[in-house]
Amino acid sequence: MKRIYKIMLGSLICLALIIASSVSMIGLAQQQDTSEISIEGIWEGKLKVPGTELRIVFKISKNPDGTLTATLDSPDQGATDIPVEEVIFKDNTLRLEVKSAGGVYEGKVSEDFLVVEGEWKQSGQTLPLTLKRVDKAVEILRPQEPKKPYPYIEKKVAYTNLKAGVKLVGTLTFPSDKGVFPAVLLITGSGPHDRDETIYGHHPFLVLADYLTRQGIAVLRVDDRGVGEPTGDFSQATSEDFASDVLVGVEYLKTCKEIDPKKIGLIGHSEGGLIAPMVAVKSSDVAFIILMAGPGLTGEEILYLQGALISRAMGVSEEDIIKKRQFNEKIFSVLKEEEDSEIAEKRLRQMFIEDWEKISDEKKEQIGDPEVFLKAQLQSLLSPWLKFFLTYDPKPTLSKVKCPVLAINGEKDLQVPPKENLSAIEEVLIAGGNQNYTIKELPGLNHLFQTAQTGVPSEYVKIEETISPEALKIIGDWVLEQTETK
């Protein structure tokens, strides 16, 4: 799932450079030497972190008053125009502070002003980073993204989950202003997402909504609670809370004059594929559901599979994979057994301290400040979402789903492994007596349904394709078949 089931337990957390890409404010510099202008330009480098490399781009320019200003792009994480709040260039030393990410870069500029040799410091870690002047910043191409004007109607919508006191905001697209159309509501995966399910510079739900609307199907896509305009606290919500938001979305669609109330379906990706059956069981108004990499196993089972598959693909030794699983098993036992969060935190903290003493000096250096690392881990581990996810078994709910079901998975999905999850989904649908279901494993596709080489998450951003045309066609054709729309 897209959090990489939000955490990769027992291993280094990737540097927290993923800042909301909607942030476009440019931080003003506090420059101490205005005599030099040669530092202006585009500077690019590669930050080596465990398992991958991250391209880093600083764009430095000068304000009308002579002070320097800069922004940071992390193309491989889909983050752009992150403000650099402090830019200091003095005595051939460049210092760039990105306060929103808690990071600082400092380096020496070469005499020809073509190279900066320095270090990036963040979350207690120090990593070498060499920047080189380039004429043009690296471009992330996303050829599938639609460009306006669209050949269909698009409107902003809002409605409220009264029981939860949460206002939800999204976009509804429908083929034209004449007629009544079948509709689907898109459900995002794990982690806070906007209505386009933006991830690594991709906008999967924008591409999916565009494709389906062009096929004659109305589409509602919505920001998660607490993300962007919607209200509510995302950090305290579980899958059940998100399901309640989706239920309200179904009720909203029933009130739209453009929508056929008897032809409303759900498409859930990753955790969204866990939520869709919850909603289908509670609402007879759900005519069909599509599970895109939806779970058929408990979260704990998926995390073990996911951790091993991704680690193996990244070249981690089998010995270390076994050790990581054993450590995770101890962590999950605490989370499942301990009701008191303060006691759980104390127990987890003690486990991390004991583990810290056993790891190599090299790993300690990679991690950096152990307290900063531990704080970040505990914040994720003690969330209501994770405890619910670990213990929730989707099978009892799936057995009660009577509407048509399409479950698809990519063959190279390392986050929600297809073999184990698709077989579990099929078995429980059969046991529950559902006679209208389709199960498909799609060759060569990853968790995001991109055509992939390895399936590892670090590959997502490097692939220009957002969703495989084959996957789009399978989804579109199946929806049209269920709604009998020609």
ZIJOFEN-V747864 format. One record per residue. N is the residue number from 1. OMEGA is omega in whole degrees, -180 to 180 (999 if undefined). NEAR is the number of other C-alpha atoms within 10 Angstrom. Layout:
N/OMEGA/NEAR
N/OMEGA/NEAR
This chain:
1/-165/26
2/173/22
3/-153/14
4/-167/18
5/-173/22
6/-175/14
7/171/18
8/-171/19
9/176/19
10/178/19
11/-177/13
12/172/16
13/178/15
14/-178/15
15/-173/15
16/178/13
17/-178/21
18/177/18
19/-179/17
20/-176/16
21/178/18
22/180/11
23/-178/12
24/180/12
25/180/12
26/-179/15
27/179/20
28/-179/18
29/170/23
30/-171/14
31/-178/16
32/-179/12
33/-176/14
34/-177/14
35/-178/9
36/176/11
37/-175/13
38/-179/10
39/178/20
40/178/17
41/-178/17
42/-176/20
43/-175/23
44/177/25
45/179/20
46/-180/17
47/-179/20
48/176/13
49/-177/14
50/174/15
51/-177/14
52/173/14
53/179/13
54/175/18
55/-180/15
56/-180/22
57/172/24
58/176/24
59/-175/19
60/178/19
61/-177/19
62/175/17
63/178/11
64/-178/7
65/177/7
66/178/14
67/179/17
68/177/25
69/-178/24
70/171/27
71/180/24
72/171/22
73/170/24
74/-172/24
75/-177/20
76/174/20
77/177/23
78/-178/21
79/-179/20
80/174/20
81/173/22
82/-177/27
83/171/23
84/-170/26
85/-178/19
86/177/19
87/180/23
88/175/20
89/-177/24
90/179/15
91/179/10
92/176/15
93/-180/15
94/177/18
95/-179/18
96/-179/24
97/178/22
98/-172/21
99/-178/14
100/178/13
101/-178/17
102/-176/13
103/178/20
104/173/17
105/177/19
106/-179/20
107/179/21
108/-179/20
109/-180/22
110/-177/13
111/-180/9
112/178/7
113/178/14
114/-176/14
115/172/19
116/178/24
117/-177/17
118/-177/19
119/174/20
120/-180/18
121/-178/18
122/176/20
123/177/18
124/-178/16
125/176/19
126/-177/18
127/178/16
128/179/15
129/177/21
130/179/19
131/176/23
132/179/18
133/178/20
134/179/15
135/-176/9
136/179/10
137/178/17
138/-180/14
139/174/7
140/-177/16
141/178/15
142/-171/15
143/-178/10
144/-176/20
145/-178/16
146/178/13
147/177/8
148/3/6
149/179/8
150/178/13
151/180/12
152/-177/15
153/177/14
154/177/18
155/177/10
156/-179/12
157/177/14
158/176/15
159/-172/16
160/169/17
161/-173/16
162/-178/10
163/-179/9
164/-177/11
165/-176/10
166/174/17
167/-179/17
168/-176/25
169/-179/24
170/-179/20
171/176/18
172/175/22
173/176/23
174/-168/29
175/-180/23
176/179/17
177/177/9
178/178/8
179/178/11
180/-169/18
181/168/24
182/-176/25
183/171/31
184/174/30
185/-178/24
186/-178/26
187/-175/32
188/177/29
189/-174/25
190/-175/20
191/-180/18
192/-177/19
193/170/22
194/-175/23
195/179/22
196/-176/21
197/-176/25
198/179/18
199/178/20
200/178/22
201/176/22
202/176/26
203/-173/19
204/-176/24
205/174/24
206/180/20
207/-180/17
208/180/23
209/179/26
210/-179/24
211/-176/20
212/-179/24
213/177/26
214/178/17
215/179/18
216/-177/20
217/176/26
218/-177/29
219/174/32
220/175/26
221/-167/26
222/172/29
223/174/22
224/176/28
225/179/25
226/180/19
227/-178/19
228/-176/16
229/-178/15
230/177/20
231/180/17
232/-178/17
233/-179/12
234/-173/17
235/-178/15
236/-175/10
237/175/17
238/178/17
239/178/21
240/178/16
241/179/15
242/177/20
243/179/21
244/176/17
245/180/25
246/177/25
247/178/19
248/177/18
249/176/23
250/178/22
251/179/15
252/-179/16
253/180/21
254/-179/18
255/-176/11
256/-178/11
257/-179/11
258/-171/20
259/172/21
260/-174/18
261/179/22
262/-178/15
263/179/20
264/180/25
265/-179/27
266/172/28
267/-179/24
268/179/24
269/177/30
270/177/25
271/176/27
272/176/28
273/172/26
274/-175/30
275/-176/29
276/177/30
277/177/30
278/-177/22
279/-179/25
280/180/24
281/-177/17
282/-176/15
283/177/13
284/179/12
285/177/19
286/-174/24
287/-179/22
288/177/26
289/174/26
290/180/27
291/177/27
292/-176/27
293/178/31
294/-178/29
295/171/32
296/-179/26
297/175/23
298/179/17
299/-180/22
300/179/19
301/-179/15
302/-179/23
303/178/23
304/179/18
305/-178/18
306/-178/21
307/-179/23
308/-177/21
309/-179/20
310/179/22
311/-180/21
312/180/15
313/180/13
314/176/15
315/178/9
316/-178/14
317/179/11
318/178/12
319/-180/8
320/177/14
321/179/19
322/-180/12
323/-179/13
324/179/19
325/-180/18
326/178/13
327/179/16
328/179/19
329/178/14
330/179/12
331/-177/19
332/177/18
333/178/10
334/-177/17
335/-178/24
336/-172/14
337/-171/10
338/180/14
339/-178/10
340/-175/9
341/180/13
342/178/11
343/179/12
344/180/20
345/179/18
346/-179/11
347/180/15
348/179/22
349/180/17
350/178/12
351/-180/14
352/179/19
353/179/13
354/-180/11
355/-180/12
356/-178/14
357/-174/10
358/-174/9
359/-176/10
360/178/10
361/180/11
362/179/8
363/177/13
364/179/15
365/178/14
366/-178/16
367/-178/22
368/-178/17
369/-176/15
370/-178/17
371/177/15
372/179/14
373/-178/16
374/180/15
375/179/12
376/180/13
377/-177/20
378/180/15
379/178/11
380/-175/15
381/-174/21
382/179/16
383/176/16
384/-179/14
385/-175/20
386/-179/23
387/178/18
388/-176/18
389/-179/20
390/-170/18
391/-176/16
392/177/16
393/-177/18
394/-173/23
395/179/21
396/178/12
397/180/19
398/-179/27
399/-179/20
400/-179/19
401/-178/23
402/180/20
403/178/19
404/-177/19
405/168/28
406/178/19
407/-179/24
408/179/24
409/175/30
410/180/27
411/-177/21
412/178/25
413/179/29
414/-178/25
415/172/29
416/-172/32
417/-172/24
418/-175/25
419/-176/13
420/-174/15
421/179/21
422/179/23
423/178/14
424/179/17
425/-179/23
426/-179/21
427/-176/15
428/176/20
429/177/23
430/-179/14
431/-179/12
432/177/17
433/178/12
434/-176/18
435/179/12
436/178/14
437/178/17
438/179/13
439/180/15
440/169/14
441/-172/17
442/-175/20
443/171/13
444/-177/17
445/-179/23
446/-177/30
447/178/28
448/-178/28
449/172/29
450/171/25
451/-168/26
452/175/23
453/-175/12
454/-176/18
455/-180/25
456/-177/20
457/-179/19
458/-180/17
459/-173/16
460/-174/26
461/-176/20
462/180/17
463/-179/18
464/-179/16
465/178/21
466/174/26
467/179/22
468/175/18
469/178/16
470/179/14
471/178/19
472/-178/17
473/179/14
474/-180/14
475/-178/21
476/-179/19
477/-178/13
478/178/17
479/179/26
480/178/16
481/-178/11
482/-177/16
483/177/19
484/178/10
485/-179/13
486/999/7
